[in-house]
Amino acid sequence: MSLTANWSYPTSIRFGAGRISEIADACAVAGIKKPLLITDRGLATMAITAKTLDLLEAAGLGRAMFSDVDPNPNEKNAKAGVRAYNEGRHDGVVAFGGGSGLDLGKLVAFLAGQTRPLWDFEDIDDWWTRADANAIAPIVAVPTTAGTGSEVGRASVITNSVTEQKKIIFHPKFLPTVVICDPELTVGMPNFITAGTGLDAFAHCVEAFCSPHYHPMSQGMALEGMRLVKEYLPRAYADGTDIEARAHMMSAAIMGATGFQKGLGAIHALSHPIGAIYHLHHGTTNAVCMPAVLQFNRPAITDVMGEAANYLGVSGGFDGFCAYVDDLNTSLGIPKKLSGLGIENPDVERIVAGALIDPSTGGNPIKMTKENTLKLLLEIV
């Protein structure tokens, strides 16, 4: 079976090895003639980024890049990116990288033409309607990791550097016009990023599958996404040049991000404040939180996760699935506690407060309260 395809759901996706060669055509389809490539500092000097800039330059689209992007991008990064975009008179963004570069790139395209401040567009009620939709620049997204799925998302996660809270900025036009998923761009990921991003995709799928909301399409995507992670994340971790495994993991990332339209839950509700306060990799904190959250939600998800276990070929129903997750984390070098990530004496009250105001709480199968969330957090510190 060829792992090359063109998809139109949830947006136009060009999938397959070597398809970064189509970046100039993707810009043309999006109506971009002078793109600003936005990526993170780590990718700025890498060969895959230089190659992409070469392709843009050869097509007469310039060679502009902005890379002042933190691992958990914030409003300072956004302000600097908007300045670079407007001063360069760009007409669109190539969002290039993992979740940080993709989220910041999409946000710059959104903010560059707006007159209201960033936090006026937080994902609260219908605040997204405050934006001038006609002023949002077109986006071409190029993921270089396989986890966040931001390339098919209608939002960006941005850290407020003052309050150290992660906020979701939403608008339907955050969804890129064209996505290029080229697994060759992911072969250089170090093992810990392969593990963390892959487990981020897995957490998206698990929480979407467990969410009590009604969304059968997302339910199906989440289930198959879990299977792809189970089959191919260990392979990608063992051999980063395994293009088949890398390709399937990119698919799993897309499926997880599309699937969580059904909802997320306590894994992300805890992971967001932990990452914002202690500046940790999001996927890794998700993975640390997952075993305890599965037990927390046990009364509500025993049957549904038993069904997932059957589909995945995991024996033992819910308990078998939990044992599988423990073994997977161990095999990928994920610590069992936050202390294993270097967090000593965490501010539990602050983390709990952040978790309870996180939008992800609404999708958790068990209602989260101050008391039970504190008890849950203490299981992982």
ZIBEL-V849849 format. One record per run of one state. SS is the DSSP state (H for helix, E for strand, L for the rest). FROM is the first residue (numbers start at 0). TO is the last residue. If there is no record, write none. Layout:
BEGIN
SS_FROM_TO ; SS_FROM_TO
END
This chain:
BEGIN
L_0_3 ; E_4_6 ; L_7_10 ; E_11_14 ; L_15_17 ; H_18_29 ; L_30_33 ; E_34_37 ; L_38_39 ; H_40_43 ; L_44_45 ; H_46_57 ; L_58_62 ; E_63_65 ; L_66_72 ; E_73_73 ; H_74_86 ; L_87_90 ; E_91_96 ; L_97_97 ; H_98_110 ; L_111_116 ; H_117_120 ; E_121_121 ; L_122_125 ; H_126_129 ; L_130_131 ; H_132_134 ; L_135_136 ; E_137_142 ; L_143_148 ; H_149_151 ; L_152_153 ; E_154_159 ; L_160_163 ; E_164_169 ; L_170_170 ; H_171_173 ; L_174_176 ; E_177_180 ; L_181_181 ; H_182_185 ; L_186_189 ; H_190_209 ; L_210_214 ; H_215_237 ; L_238_241 ; H_242_261 ; L_262_264 ; H_265_277 ; L_278_280 ; H_281_295 ; L_296_296 ; H_297_311 ; L_312_315 ; H_316_330 ; L_331_336 ; H_337_340 ; L_341_346 ; H_347_355 ; L_356_357 ; H_358_362 ; L_363_368 ; H_369_377 ; L_378_380
END
